[in-house]
Amino acid sequence: MMYFLHRLSGDFKGFNVFYYVTFRAVLAAVTAFALSLLFGNYVIRKLISLKVGQPIRSASEVRRLAELHGGKQGTPTMGGVLVIGSVVIASVIWARPDNPFVWLALFCMVYLGALGFVDDYLKVTKKKSDGVSGRLKLVFQVILAGLVTAFFLFNPLIEVQARSLYLPFFKMPVIVNMGVFTFFFFALVLVGASNAVNLTDGLDGLAIGCTITVAFAYALLSYAAGNFRIAQYLQVPFYTYSGELAIFCAALVGAGLGFLWFNCHPAKIFMGDTGSLAIGGAIGVVAICCKQELLLAVVGGVFVIEAVSVILQVLSFQLTGKRLFAMSPIHHHFELSGWKENTVIVRFWILSIVFALLGLATLKLR
């Protein structure tokens, strides 16, 4: 919306800055941060009045974890609405309204946010840690993957690139034509990303802190993919519309920082599945749009570790009857091993920063 102000540059000096993605990305981050801070306390009070407190696993399920987290019982959840709202408003204000990738990212975020909201609502009303069944969640996530696939394959401007999988780490571009497997790959990225962030959201500020570093990295990656000269120099795939996703990612960074203001330990609000599913899906679709899907496994290394720890735990117990970890996801393992909650959170943030830097560093390996 504010993008069109650059047309006034002929009459008023200085308005040309609204044309540049970098300028609008910074303001999108500041806007989202300000919105989060401005409405944070209001959202918290509203959620408390609605009695949507987070249910905690009972002592019969995990006694030690119940002892550690018992004090969090009743902390308002569904705080993801604050992140989603801030990102949507900031993106609509500062991104080009004619950019389809921005609208796709916003649609995916709101879609999965709605799914997570229903899940959180059922948990709160049932006073249990179980909401929407895993199978039903998967169905809705796969439906979204189908919509995203259709968006790409039926758009003549981007159809060829959408079917192409670009392999990172190689000097010369290595491209794999996915053909009919495009849908399955997109489903893997979207389902994997949304569930991985959801699994990471178990400690105060853990998931949102890691989100900030991943979103910042993808702001740079999407900007590079949308700038022909930079894309050519770094040998990354060029997408005409990808540059504007830097604004969406910057808005997510700003909203994440604002939410962390209230979500840091001891948290006054939890994002719930409303936020974690929405954030994971949004990051996944951004990775698809700028053709850096495989790099998400590096940049989002903490999310991957959390998800893999759950998979390994389940496989180990089913095959051998023994557990690899005291509890999964792995952040609970370290808690039960004696690490303080703050220690786990900050160390995982450090890892997330390192993974993001490693992901960006791969650009010079090409």
N, C-alpha and C positions, 0 to 999 in steps of 0.2 A: 504494500500500500504506500509506504513512504518512498519506495523505489522511484515512483513517477515524479518525485520532486526534482530529480536531476534535469527534467525538461525545463525547469525555470532558470537553469544556469545561463541561458542566453540573456536573460533580463536581470538576474540577481547573481552577484558574484559569490562563489563558494558552494552553490547548490549542486555542482557536479560531483561532490563527494558521495551523494546518495546513489550514484551509479555503481560505485565500487563495492564488491562483495566483502572485502576486508573491513571496510568502515561499517557496513550494515551488520556484519557478524558480531563485531564488538558491541554495537548498540543492542543487538538482540540478546547477547549474554547479560548485559547490564539491565535491560528491561525485564528479562525473566528472573534475574536475581532480585530486583526490586519488588516485583510482583509477589515472589515467594515470601520475602520478608514482610511485605505490607499485609498480605492476607494470611500469613502463617498462624498467628494467634487466633484470628477469627475462625479459621478452619478447625483448629484444635478445640476451641470452645464449642463450636457447632457439633463436632463429632462426639465430644463428651456429653453434650445435652441429648444427643441421640442414643447415647449409651452403646456405642459401637466399640467396646473395649476388646483388646486382643486376648483370645483364649490361650492359655498356656497348657502344655502337655501335663497331664497329671503325674503325681509321684509314682503311680503304679506303672506308667509307661517308661519313664526314665527318671529314677529317683534323684540322682545326683544333678541332672540338668534342671529338674523341677526346683531343687534347692537353690541353684544359681540364678534362675530366671523367675522365681516365684514373685519377686517384687514388681515384675513388669505386668502382672495380671491387671487387666483393665485399662492399660495404656491405649489411647484411641488409635485405631488402625484405619485403613482406607485413605491414608495420607497421600497416596499416589495421585489423588485428584488435584492436589496442589501443584505437583510437578507437571502433570498433563496440562492443566489449565494454563500454567505459566508458559510452557513451551508453545502451546497452540496460539496464545495471544501474541507472544513475541514474534513467532514465525509469520503470522498473518500480517503483522505490522511492518516487518522489515524485509521479508523475502519477496521476490517477484511473484505477483499473483498469477502469472501465466506459466509458472514452472510446474510441470506435472510431477516431478520427483518429490517436491516439497509436499504437495497434496497427498501423494502416495504414502510418504512417511507419516504425515499427520493422521491419515486414515488408519494405517496399521496401528499407530499408538492408541488412538481412541477405541478402535475395535477390540484390541487386546485389553485395554484398560476397562472396558465394559465387561469383558469376560472375567477379569480379575475382580471387579466390583461385585459381581454376582457371587463369586467364590467367597470373597470376604464376608458378604452379607449372610450367606448360609452358615459360615463358621460362627459368626457373632450370634445369630438367632438360635443355633443349635447348642451354643456354648461348648463347641468341640473344635479340634484342630483339623477336622475334615470338612471340606466344602463340596465344590463340584468334583465329580469323580474324575480320575485321571484320564479315563477313556473318552469321556465327554469333552474334556479340555482339548484332548488331542484331535478330536473330530473338528472342533471349531478352529483350531490352529491350522489343520490341513486345509480346511475350506479357505482360510485366509491365504495360504500358500497358492491355492488354485486361482484365487482372484489376482494375486500378484503376478503369477505366471501369465495369466490372460492379458493383464495390463501390458506386459512386455511383448508377448508374441503377436498380439494383434495391433501393435503400433508399428507401422512400416518404417519409422525413423530409427528404431532401435532393435528391430527383430533379430538381425544377424548377430549383434553383439550380445544380446540376451542369451543366446544359445551357446555362447563361447565362455569357456572357463580359462582364466588367465592364471598360470602357475607362477608364483613369486620365486625369488631367489636366483633366477637365471638372468644372465647378461642379455641374451637375445630372447625376445618374447616367445614364450611357449604357450600355445593356445590349443585347447582341447574342445572339440565340438561335442556338446552334450546331447544334442538332438532331442529324442523323445524323453531323455532322462532329466531334462531341464526342470520339470515340475518336481521330481523327486529330490533334486538337489536343492531347489528353493525351499521345499518343505523341510529338508534337513537343517538348513541354515536358520529358518524362522522358528521352527519348533525347538531346535537346539539352543538358540540364543535366548529365547524367552524363558525356557525352563531353566537354563543355566543361571540366569540372573535371579530367577525365583528361588533357586536352591541356595544361592549366596546370601539372600536376604534373611539372615538368622541372628545377626548381632547388630547393635546400635551403630548405624552409619556405615556398616561394612559394604553393602551393595551400592549405596549411592556414592560412596567415596570412590569405589572402583569404576562406577559409571562415569564419573567426571573425567578420569584419565582416558578411558576408552573413547568417550565422546569428543574429547579434545583431539586425540590422535586422528579420529575419523573426520573431524573438521578440517584438518590439514590434508588428509588423503583425498577427501572429496573436492577440496579447493584445487588441489593439483590435477585431479582427473577432469575438472571443468575448465582448466586453463590450457589452451593448446600448446603454448610454448613450454610451459612447465612439464606437461604430460610428455611431450616429445623429448625433452631433455632427460627426464627421469625414466623414460621408456615404460610409462604406465598407460593403460587404455584411456583414451579420451572420450568423454561423454559430454555432449553439449550442455545438458541440463544439470550435471553433477555439481558444478560450482556453487549453486544456490543452497545445496545441502549443508554447506559450511555454516550457513546461517541457522539452519535447523539444529545442527550439532552444537553450535555455540549457545543457542537458546537452552539446549539440554544441559550444557555445562553450567550456565547461570542458574537455571532452575535447580540443578543438583546442589550447587553451593548454597542456595537459599534454603533448600530443604534440609541440608546437613546442619544448618544453624539450629534447627529444632530437633533433628534426629540424632545428633551426636550424643554420646553417653554422658549421663543417663537420658535416654530419649524421651521426649515429650509426645512424640507421635511416630507411628510406624507407617511405612508406605503400603504394606500389605501386598497381596497379589495384584491389586489395582495398579500399583506402581511398577512392581517388578516384571510382570508379564508385558506391560506396555513398553517399558524401557528396553527390555530384551528384544522384543519384536521390532522396535524402532531402530535399534542398532543393527539388527540383522538386515532389515530392508535397506538401510543406508549402505551397508557393505555390498549388497547386491547391486544397488544403483551405481556405485563407483567401481564395480568389478574388482573388489578386494575382499571377496568372501573367505578365501583360504587364509588370508592374513588376519582375519578375525580370531583365529585359533591362537595367534601369537599375541596380538594386541589385547585380547580379552583372556589372557592366560589364567588369571585367577578364576574367572567364571568356568573355564574349561577344567581346571583342577577340581573345583567344587563338584561339577557334574560327573567327572570321571570317578571321583572318590565314592559317589553314590553307586555308580554302575559296578565298580569293583567290589564294593561291600556286598551288594546283592548277589553277584556272581559267586563270590567266595563262600557266602553262607549257603547258597543253593547247592554248590558243588562239593564243598568240604564240611559244611556245618559249622565253620568257624568264621569269625569276623576279622577283617584286616585292621579295622580301626575301632577304637572304643565306641565311636558313633560317627555316623555320616549325616550331612556333609562334613568335610574334613575340619572346618572351623570348630565344630563341636568336639572333635577328637582332641584338638589342642586345649580346649577348655577343660575337658575331663582329664587331661594330662597334667593340669596344674597351672596353665597359663592364665593370667588375668584377662578379662574380656577386652580391656583397652589394649593390652599387649597384642592379642590376636588381631584386633582391628587395624592397629597402626602398622604392624608387620605385613599384613595383607595389602594395605594401601601402598606400602613401599614396593612390594612385589608387583602390584598393578602398574605403578609408575615405570618400573624397570621393563616390564613386558611391553608397555606402550612405546618406550624408547627403542626397544629391540625391533618392534614392528616398523617404526619409522626408519630405523637404520637400514632395514632391508632394501629401502629404495635406492641406496647407493651400491647395492650388490648387483644391480641389473646393468 
